[in-house]
Amino acid sequence: MKTLHIISFDVPYPANYGGVIDVFYKLKQLHKAGIDIILHCFEYGRGQQPELTKYCREVHYYKRTTAFRYQFSSLPFIVKTRISQELVSRLLKDEYPVLFEGLHTCGILDDKRLAGRLKIYRESNIEHEYYHHLAEAERNPLRRLYFRTEARKLKRFEAILSHANKMLVVSQEDTTYLKKQFPKNDVEYLPSFHPYETVVSETGKGDFILYHGNLSIAENVLGAEYLIEHAFGKTDYTVKIAGLNPDEKLKQLIARHKNIELIANPSEEILQRMIREAQVNCLYTHQATGLKLKLLNALFAGRHCLVNDKMLHGTGLEAACEIANTPEQFVSALQSLMKEAFTQETIDRRGELLKNFDVIRNAQRIKELLA
């Protein structure tokens, strides 16, 4: 049996936001594929999770220290606060390959003691671009300054990826970027992992529109506000907006619209049920970075999926969605889709379009790399 160390930037359970969804369902599929996993997690609020022991031979937790002084390091804050000598000591006890989840965990990638190891970098975003967009979306001036500073540090730090033997990249656009930046490295497109082995969308019609996302992230809040002001508030259809930790401003905006309901901090079970039952899953982003896991969730489990171009960045999934980019296009598309039953023919076609996102096949690809 092949053994693999996986270093996760956060505790990957519950799988209730984009980054950890890829990690958690990768663990499940690699375990199913017969990989023996030694998981290393940085913990800063989610606690130890017994669920992870179902899929991992060992699970180790490291306290992430987010002291303010680390803001003054030349290393990005998200990297500096995830460097652990205890973790390195554990890695040095054997010669198994190591998978680094996100640039966050790569502070030890160039450690000379790991020079002979197979080191795989799992990309989730071009991080300096992601943080630049976070800065653009942020209203708080101190947080905006933090994001801008972090973006500059991340751009410099990205050079450490030359020490990775392999890069597995979530989007086609990001694959092109990393191949250009690291022409001597082995860079491969391998889409994000998610909960579904097949399309489970239901035929028929729902009676509401759903927008979902982590509502503690400014970018998702901006997306919700845009849709409320320019699309949802212009119709009489029932709209549900679901997500983690919505702020007061968003709550107040939603309260002004009788047809819009806020579902704050739904359980995973409730969220998945809403995704399945909605007539339209409507998603919007100002930020064309990485692969949006909520898009895959909507396509594998939901009915009609209405998005803007940036939501599809680097996915090749344009044919699987309805696309709108202006307020008028969103309103028109919603009016049309709310009347249109979702058919088995559409489900079958969607299954063909989602072949690249086959989690069983993609787990086998990682297994091949460990040979």
Secondary structure, DSSP 8 states (H G I E B T S, - for coil): --EEEEEESS---S--SHHHHHHHHHHHHHHHTT-EEEEEEEESSS---GGGGGT-SEEEEEE----GGGGGSSS-HHHHTT--HHHHHHHTTS---EEEESGGGGGGTT-GGGTTS-EEEE-SS-HHHHHHHHHHH--SHHHHHHHHHHHHHHHHHGGGGGG-SEEEESSHHHHHHHHHH-TTSEEEE-----S-SS-----B--SEEEEES-TTSHHHHHHHHHHHHHTGGGS-SEEEEEESS--HHHHHHHHT-TTEEEEES--HHHHHHHHHH-SEEEE--S---S--HHHHHHHHH-SEEEE-GGGGTTT--GGGSEE--SHHHHHHHHHHHTTS-B-HHHHHHHHHHTGGG-HHHHHHHHHHHT-
